Amino acid sequence: MKLPPHPLSRFGLLALLLMAAVWSSPVLASDAKKEPPKEEEKEIKYVNEAGHLGRAGNVYKRVEREKYDEPQLKAKEPPAPPPKPESKDDGKGKKEEKKEEKKKEDDHAAPKKDEKKKDDKKKDDKKKDGHDKKPAPPAVSGLYDIKQIKLDANNRPFTEPTRSTKHADYYLCRGILRDAFRKTILAEMNTFADRMGLPHAMDMPCMVKVAKPNTKFPGAIYVEFYTDDKAALACMRGGDCGATRLMMLFPKDKTGKKSKDIYRSYVLTDEQQYTRGSFCVSPDGQFLGEKNCYVAINPDWLFN
């Protein structure tokens, strides 16, 4: 015989269902908002000092700095254990392999006997050619005749100057001026000295003078003689040339196409007699007049 369900048991089930629905329902906008948790204010710590009294009677003190823990050094890790030594058998096998590889490389790299002989022959030929070939002579001036004066491609002597002043560099004539040409210049110079009634120039010293860039004729080549040793020292050291015996090589064509066309322009002075003379001689030794060679070569010049 089945008994009917008790009315109280139904009521209890309904109550449980309602409570579960309330718990699972979303929060509505009308529900009261929860207040966020309040942050605790940090207590300010001041330095233990008298402080500074302000206008309003307030005392101002410095705030203590926060103390941080210093970082600690980590302990060093222990070194890795050394590698285990290889067994003797493995070492021998590797050594033999390396020897075989090296032999193969040497066989490939080693030249054949015929090739080696050819290379040695080429080297011997090069050495012979090097010994047989003589060094090329230095380039000489294309403007001045080497049979008269020996200058380099820049129209300067090959040697270093024996004396230098602010006006010119001085070189000894020996090795630069040909002896025959030097004697010709000295003979013509003393001929002009006789015409002016001046003392002759000495045979020595004879100097080749190259004018510096800041002079009237930069790069000009002169041959200079002196009446005595005192005049030579005064002229070379201090530029005090009271008794001048000077000849300038005057090229008619400065392009160097006609290097033999070098005229000889002489200047003779004597400060005691207050005299000065200029003379010009052509390349073949003809006397062109008592004037410098520029005027003699250019007769239509304004001041002739």
Sequence and secondary structure as in RCSB ss.txt:
>XXXX:A:sequence
MKLPPHPLSRFGLLALLLMAAVWSSPVLASDAKKEPPKEEEKEIKYVNEAGHLGRAGNVYKRVEREKYDEPQLKA
KEPPAPPPKPESKDDGKGKKEEKKEEKKKEDDHAAPKKDEKKKDDKKKDDKKKDGHDKKPAPPAVSGLYDIKQIK
LDANNRPFTEPTRSTKHADYYLCRGILRDAFRKTILAEMNTFADRMGLPHAMDMPCMVKVAKPNTKFPGAIYVEF
YTDDKAALACMRGGDCGATRLMMLFPKDKTGKKSKDIYRSYVLTDEQQYTRGSFCVSPDGQFLGEKNCYVAINPD
WLFN
>XXXX:A:secstr
      HHHHHHHHHHHHHHHHHHS   TTS              B SS  EE TTS EE  B            
            HHHHHHHHHHHHHHHHHHHHHHS  HHHHHHHHHHHHHHHHHHHHS      B SSS TTTB 
 BTTSS SS  SEE SSEEEEESTTTB HHHHHHHHHHHHHHHHHHT     SS  EEEEE TTSSSTT EEEEE
 SSHHHHHHHHHH   SS EEEEEEES TTSTTTT EEEEEEEEETTTTEEEEEEE TTS EEESS HHHHH TT
 TT 
